[in-house]
C-alpha cells in the first residue's frame, strides 16, 4: 500500500513539473502579433468586444485589442455608432467618461418590456435626489460635507444612493478619522443620459444670485 501511495505522489509531482515547464515555455514566447485590420473588420471587432463584455469597456483597452492608438480607437467606435444610426439599428455605443458601452435605444423599450420583467426603478425621493445633486456637483465629497450643506443627517440618503449604484466610495480624505469620499458612478451617467460629469447642467448665474439674496434675507430675519 505504501509503495502505491509513493508511486501516486511521484506521478503527481511529475505532472506538476510538466505543467510548470509548459507555463514557463508559453511565458517565454514572443507575444503573437496582432494583424492589421481594415475599417470594416475593426468595427466588427469592437462590436464583438462590447457585446461580449456586456458592461463598459475602457477605450484604452479597445485600442490595445486593435493594436492602435487612442485616437484611432475612438474613430473606429464612431464608425460603429454611425453604422448603427444609418441602418436604424436597435443599439448604440454610449460614451461614459473614458469608457464605452453597448446600449439599447430607448425607442424600443416598449417592445422589450412586453417580453421582459419590468425593471424596478430606484425611487429618488426629494431627500435622496437632493443628496445626489450635492455629490454630483461637489464630488468627491464626504458625508460630513453633505450634511453640512443640507443641515441634516444624511446616512439614509447616502446609503440608498450606494445601494442604487448611483454613488460609490472613491477613497478617503487625508484628515483625522480619514472620512470616506463619495462620487457618482457610470450608472449615474447612464440614468441621467450624460457622457461625463463635466456635462452636468449649470445653474443660471442670475438664479444663483437670487438664491444667495434670499438666504441672506432669511439670516437677517
C-alpha positions as CSV (number, residue, x, y, z in Angstrom):
1,X,0.0,0.0,0.0
2,X,2.9,2.3,0.9
3,X,4.5,1.7,-2.5
4,X,1.3,2.6,-4.3
5,X,1.0,5.9,-2.4
6,X,4.6,6.8,-3.1
7,X,4.1,6.0,-6.8
8,X,1.0,8.3,-6.9
9,X,2.9,11.1,-5.2
10,X,5.8,10.7,-7.8
11,X,3.3,10.8,-10.7
12,X,1.6,13.9,-9.2
13,X,5.0,15.7,-8.8
14,X,6.0,14.8,-12.4
15,X,2.7,16.2,-13.7
16,X,3.1,19.4,-11.7
17,X,6.7,19.8,-13.0
18,X,5.5,19.3,-16.6
19,X,2.7,21.9,-16.1
20,X,5.1,24.4,-14.7
21,X,7.5,23.9,-17.6
22,X,4.7,24.4,-20.1
23,X,3.7,27.7,-18.4
24,X,7.3,28.9,-18.5
25,X,7.6,27.9,-22.2
26,X,4.5,29.9,-23.1
27,X,5.5,32.9,-21.0
28,X,8.9,32.9,-22.7
29,X,7.4,33.1,-26.2
30,X,7.1,36.3,-28.1
31,X,3.6,37.8,-28.0
32,X,1.5,37.0,-31.0
33,X,1.5,39.8,-33.5
34,X,-2.0,41.3,-34.0
35,X,-2.8,41.5,-37.7
36,X,-3.7,44.9,-39.1
37,X,-7.5,45.2,-39.6
38,X,-9.3,47.3,-42.2
39,X,-12.1,49.6,-41.0
40,X,-14.9,47.0,-41.6
41,X,-13.0,44.3,-39.6
42,X,-12.1,46.8,-36.8
43,X,-15.7,47.9,-36.4
44,X,-16.8,44.3,-36.2
45,X,-14.1,43.6,-33.7
46,X,-15.2,46.5,-31.5
47,X,-18.8,45.3,-31.7
48,X,-17.8,41.8,-30.7
49,X,-15.8,43.1,-27.7
50,X,-18.7,45.4,-26.4
51,X,-21.3,42.7,-26.9
52,X,-19.3,40.0,-25.2
53,X,-18.2,42.2,-22.2
54,X,-21.7,43.5,-21.6
55,X,-20.5,46.2,-19.3
56,X,-18.5,49.3,-20.1
57,X,-15.0,48.9,-21.6
58,X,-12.2,51.4,-21.4
59,X,-11.3,52.9,-24.8
60,X,-7.6,52.3,-23.9
61,X,-8.3,48.5,-23.7
62,X,-10.1,48.6,-27.1
63,X,-7.1,50.4,-28.5
64,X,-4.8,47.7,-27.1
65,X,-7.0,44.9,-28.6
66,X,-6.9,46.6,-32.0
67,X,-3.2,47.4,-31.7
68,X,-3.9,51.1,-32.5
69,X,-3.6,54.4,-30.6
70,X,-6.5,56.1,-28.7
71,X,-7.4,58.5,-31.5
72,X,-7.8,55.6,-34.0
73,X,-9.8,53.6,-31.5
74,X,-12.2,56.5,-31.0
75,X,-12.5,56.8,-34.8
76,X,-13.4,53.1,-35.1
77,X,-16.0,53.4,-32.3
78,X,-17.5,56.4,-34.1
79,X,-17.7,54.4,-37.3
80,X,-19.7,51.7,-35.4
81,X,-22.0,54.3,-34.0
82,X,-22.5,55.8,-37.4
83,X,-23.3,52.3,-38.8
84,X,-26.0,51.9,-36.1
85,X,-27.5,55.3,-36.9
86,X,-27.5,54.9,-40.7
87,X,-29.1,51.4,-40.6
88,X,-31.6,52.3,-37.8
89,X,-30.3,49.5,-35.6
90,X,-31.6,48.9,-32.1
91,X,-28.3,49.6,-30.3
92,X,-25.8,52.4,-30.0
93,X,-22.4,52.9,-28.3
94,X,-22.7,55.1,-25.2
95,X,-19.6,57.1,-24.2
96,X,-19.0,57.2,-20.4
97,X,-16.0,59.3,-19.5
98,X,-13.1,57.2,-20.9
99,X,-15.2,54.1,-21.5
100,X,-17.9,52.9,-23.9
101,X,-20.8,50.5,-23.6
102,X,-23.2,48.9,-26.0
103,X,-26.7,50.0,-25.0
104,X,-30.3,49.6,-26.2
105,X,-32.0,52.6,-27.8
106,X,-34.8,54.0,-25.7
107,X,-37.1,53.9,-28.7
108,X,-37.6,50.2,-28.4
109,X,-38.2,50.0,-24.6
110,X,-42.0,49.4,-25.0
111,X,-41.3,46.3,-27.1
112,X,-38.7,45.0,-24.7
113,X,-40.9,45.4,-21.7
114,X,-43.5,43.2,-23.4
115,X,-41.2,40.1,-23.1
116,X,-39.1,41.1,-20.1
117,X,-39.9,41.6,-16.5
118,X,-40.4,45.3,-15.9
119,X,-37.4,46.6,-14.1
120,X,-37.8,48.2,-10.7
121,X,-36.5,51.7,-10.9
122,X,-34.9,53.3,-7.8
123,X,-37.2,55.7,-6.0
124,X,-35.5,59.0,-5.9
125,X,-37.3,61.0,-3.2
126,X,-36.6,64.7,-2.8
127,X,-34.2,63.9,0.0
128,X,-32.3,61.3,-2.0
129,X,-32.3,63.5,-5.1
130,X,-31.0,66.5,-3.1
131,X,-28.2,64.4,-1.7
132,X,-27.3,63.0,-5.2
133,X,-27.2,66.6,-6.5
134,X,-24.7,67.6,-3.8
135,X,-22.5,64.6,-4.6
136,X,-22.7,65.2,-8.4
137,X,-21.6,68.9,-8.1
138,X,-19.2,68.7,-5.2
139,X,-17.5,65.3,-5.8
140,X,-15.5,63.8,-4.3
141,X,-17.3,64.7,-1.1
142,X,-17.6,63.3,2.4
143,X,-20.8,62.5,4.2
144,X,-20.0,65.3,6.7
145,X,-19.8,67.8,3.9
146,X,-23.1,66.6,2.5
147,X,-24.7,67.0,6.0
148,X,-23.2,70.5,6.4
149,X,-24.7,71.6,3.1
150,X,-28.1,70.0,3.8
151,X,-28.2,70.9,7.5
152,X,-29.5,67.4,8.5
153,X,-28.2,63.8,8.9
154,X,-27.8,62.1,5.5
155,X,-27.0,58.5,6.4
156,X,-30.2,57.1,4.9
157,X,-29.9,59.0,1.6
158,X,-26.2,58.2,1.1
159,X,-26.8,54.5,1.8
160,X,-29.7,54.4,-0.6
161,X,-27.6,56.0,-3.4
162,X,-24.9,53.5,-2.8
163,X,-27.5,50.7,-2.9
164,X,-28.9,52.1,-6.2
165,X,-25.3,52.2,-7.6
166,X,-25.5,55.9,-8.3
167,X,-22.6,56.8,-6.0
168,X,-19.7,54.9,-4.7
169,X,-16.7,55.2,-2.3
170,X,-13.7,56.6,-4.2
171,X,-11.1,56.9,-1.4
172,X,-10.6,58.6,1.9
173,X,-9.8,62.2,2.9
174,X,-6.3,62.6,4.4
175,X,-7.6,64.2,7.6
176,X,-8.1,62.9,11.2
177,X,-10.5,60.0,11.0
178,X,-9.9,59.6,7.3
179,X,-13.6,60.0,6.3
180,X,-14.9,58.3,3.1
181,X,-15.1,60.2,-0.1
182,X,-18.1,59.7,-2.4
183,X,-18.5,60.3,-6.1
184,X,-21.0,59.4,-8.8
185,X,-20.8,56.2,-10.9
186,X,-21.1,55.2,-14.5
187,X,-24.7,54.1,-13.6
188,X,-25.4,57.7,-12.7
189,X,-24.3,58.9,-16.1
190,X,-26.4,56.2,-17.8
191,X,-29.5,57.0,-15.7
192,X,-29.3,60.7,-16.5
193,X,-28.2,60.5,-20.1
194,X,-24.8,62.1,-19.5
195,X,-21.5,61.4,-21.2
196,X,-19.4,62.9,-18.4
197,X,-19.9,64.8,-15.1
198,X,-18.5,67.8,-17.0
199,X,-21.7,67.9,-19.0
200,X,-23.9,68.4,-15.9
201,X,-26.3,71.4,-16.4
202,X,-25.0,74.6,-14.8
203,X,-27.2,76.9,-12.8
204,X,-28.0,80.4,-14.2
205,X,-25.7,83.0,-12.5
206,X,-28.7,85.3,-12.0
207,X,-30.6,82.5,-10.3
208,X,-27.6,81.8,-8.0
209,X,-27.5,85.5,-7.0
210,X,-31.2,85.3,-6.3
211,X,-30.7,82.3,-4.1
212,X,-27.9,84.0,-2.2
213,X,-30.0,87.1,-1.7
214,X,-32.9,85.0,-0.3
215,X,-30.6,83.2,2.0
216,X,-29.1,86.4,3.4
217,X,-32.6,87.8,4.0
218,X,-33.6,84.7,5.9
219,X,-30.4,85.1,8.1
220,X,-31.2,88.7,8.9
221,X,-34.8,88.0,9.9
